[in-house]
């Protein structure tokens, strides 16, 4: 057995060394990131298998130590290669903000106007800190346990706000949270706990039992809505319709949309999945009938099902609790998933890839169990979480923290890491499967630059490019800035502010005089317009007298180049648009260019030498006399 194990892991070692060297050699080439990620987690898994297989003699102990170290080095090598990627422009960065018992918020009760303002400030302080960490999505617990944090026609107030179940805190907490999130460029999703309705004699459960007899089933001390009763789907659909109709939420997020794990399921698993799917369909149809741009999401169990090589050990969404979450993505019942992947090592990496491979073009955001960073909750190390964050970023999946308190308490430095991990804002991926319409560009762009500030203003369009009206309630705006012109809006480093509501923004920057600005408009589906770029000749950079900053004289027939051009060595002169499209290849005569065939507009003159190096000679405005 020893020889067999040694032979096997000798081969494995050579294989991984070869792969790691290949990856390192081809680092700057286009590569299959999925393969590299598989290498990373497979190394980790093989390390654990080795420890269990090799016997416990002294010689083998030394070999085990050597191999474990080797695997760790290879894993680190793979990690450093895989995770040295540019920060993406599109990425969901989310937190679950729990209201049950006020464990995330609120920590004080609203029983007067003064205490209500204190409670509100507590939330705005939380959101300010999340904004600093570049979090763009807040999942706030709205339906708690048969109780609400807003005035509902269906269920009573939860006691987390006022301290008294059924009593109003004196303000609409959901509306306040929506407004404050939107001010900070964040999406807010109403987190609706579906099947559980709390303790049997608590207000929420008791009220629902009286209203809908025989709908609630008792398991232990708690009540649960019966997933096999058609009234459950109808009732939950009415609640989600109410939220969607009354509020400008960005999403409806379903929690615990499944059978309780302690439920004695007497029907087939296939029939059980049909029951749960019917509930999801009713909610989906109700929400989309109100506002089709509102995202439907849920938080399924973190492992969809057993994989061919990796078991779920009896805890999975599909078989155990009848959640066909991947099927919901495929059929369009869900726009987004937040699987609760509160695992590590081989229990995380292969299952994350499975979710990504079965996303069907929709958004999948693994939920990370950062509460395990608290020694009272678990024995995780910060590296367990950060490695997962790098891994799923490389898969293009985003991440969600469970839960807010542990992030803002900075357990083991998780908040510090997140702020380094997110140097720039990001946009939530657009719902291109739901809409293809693109908003028109912003108009009347004004850019005023001072020593350390750029004041930007614009007017928003009201139509799509096909002339139809934009139906979503807000037109959001994204501001980009760069030292290069035109501003590349595909580069995340240029995104200064996301999802601005309004028509103005101020960029605070010590290097403001050297920035160009572009603005896009965006609808509720997250689909952006083409950018409206600042005009070159209006930027202070173009007040200079040389290079790209020079505004060249044009009389409608000829462009007059600068005298310094005579000293340059080049092979080709080219006229191009401000977006970089080649228009004319020209020859200079007497340091002038014949441009009489050009249409009216603004153009650049570019020189190109034999080595392909480009040099912008200046910009000119073509205007017919």
DARATA-V353559 format. One line per field, one symbol per residue. ss: DSSP state (H for helix, E for strand, - for the rest). phi: phi as a letter, one per 30 degrees, with the letter a starting at -180 (. if undefined). burial: # if it has 9 or more other ideal C-beta (glycine too) atoms within 8 Angstrom, else .. A space follows every 10 residues. Layout:
BEGIN
ss = ???
phi = ???
burial = ???
END
This chain:
BEGIN
ss = -HHHHHHHHH HHHHHHHHHH HHHHH----- --HHHHHHHH HHHHHHHHHH HHH----HHH HHHHHHHHHH HHHHHHHHHH HH-------E --EEEEE--H HH-------- --HHHHHHHH HHHHHHHHHH HH----EEEE EEE----E-- ------E-HH HH-------- --HHHHHHHH HHH---EEEE EEE--EEEE- --HHHHHHHH H----EEEE- -EEEE----H HHHHHHHHHH HHHHHH---- EEEEE----- --------HH HHHHHHHHHH HHHHHHHHHH ----EEEE-- E--------- ---------- ----HHHHHH H----EE--E ----HHH-HH HHHHHHH--- --EE-EEE-H HHH------- -HHHHHHHHH HHHH----EE E--HHHHH-- HHHHHHHHHH H-----E--- --------E- --EEEEEEE- --EEEEEEE- --EE----E- -----EEEEE EE-------- -HHHEEEEEE E--EEEEE-- -HHH-EEEEE EE-----E-- -EE--HHH-H HHH---HHH- E-EE---EEE --HHHHH--- -EEEEEE--- -EEEEE--E- -EEE------ EEEEEEEE-- ---EEEEEEE EE---
phi = .ddddddedd dddddddddd dddddcedcd bddddddded ddedddddde eddddcdddd dddeddddde dddddddedd ddcccddddc adbbbdcdce iidcadcbcc badddddddd dedddddedd dddidcbccc dcccbibbcb dcdcbddddd dcjbejcddj addddddded ddecicdbcd dcdcddbjee cdeddddddd dbeidcccbi cccbdddccd dddddddddd deddddbddc acccchdadd dcdddccddd ddddddddde dddedddddd bddddcbacd edcdaecdcb dchibbddcd ciccdddddd djdbcabbdd cdbbhddced dddeeddcdh iccbbedcdd ddddedcabd cedddddddd dddddiciab ccbeeddddh ehiddedddd dcdbdbcded dddcacdcdd ddchdbbccc ebacccbacd dcbdddjddd dddcccbccb badcbddddd cedcdcbchd ckbaacccad cedcccbbbb cbcddidddd dccddedcde ecddcbhddd cddbcjbbcc ddddddddcb cbcbcbdddj ddcbcbcdbh ibbdbddddd lcbccbcbcd didcbdclbb ccbdd
burial = ....##..#. .##..##.## ..##..#... #.##.##### ########.# #..#.....# #.##..##.# ##.##.###. ###.#.###. ########## .#.###..## ....##.### .###.##### #.######## ########## .#..###### ##..#.#.#. ..######.# ##.####### ########## .########. .#..##..#. .######.#. .######### ####..#.## #####.#### ..#....... .##.###### ########.# #.######## #####.#..# .#...###.# ######.##. ..######## ###.##.### ######.##. .######### ####...#.# .#.####### #####.#### ########.# #..##.###. .#.####### ##..#.#### ###.#.#.#. ..######.# #.###....# .#..###### ##..#####. ##.####### ....#.#.#. .#..###### #########. ####.##.#. ##....#### ##.#...### ##..#..#.# ..######.. ..##.#.#.. ###.#..#.. .########. ....###### ##...
END
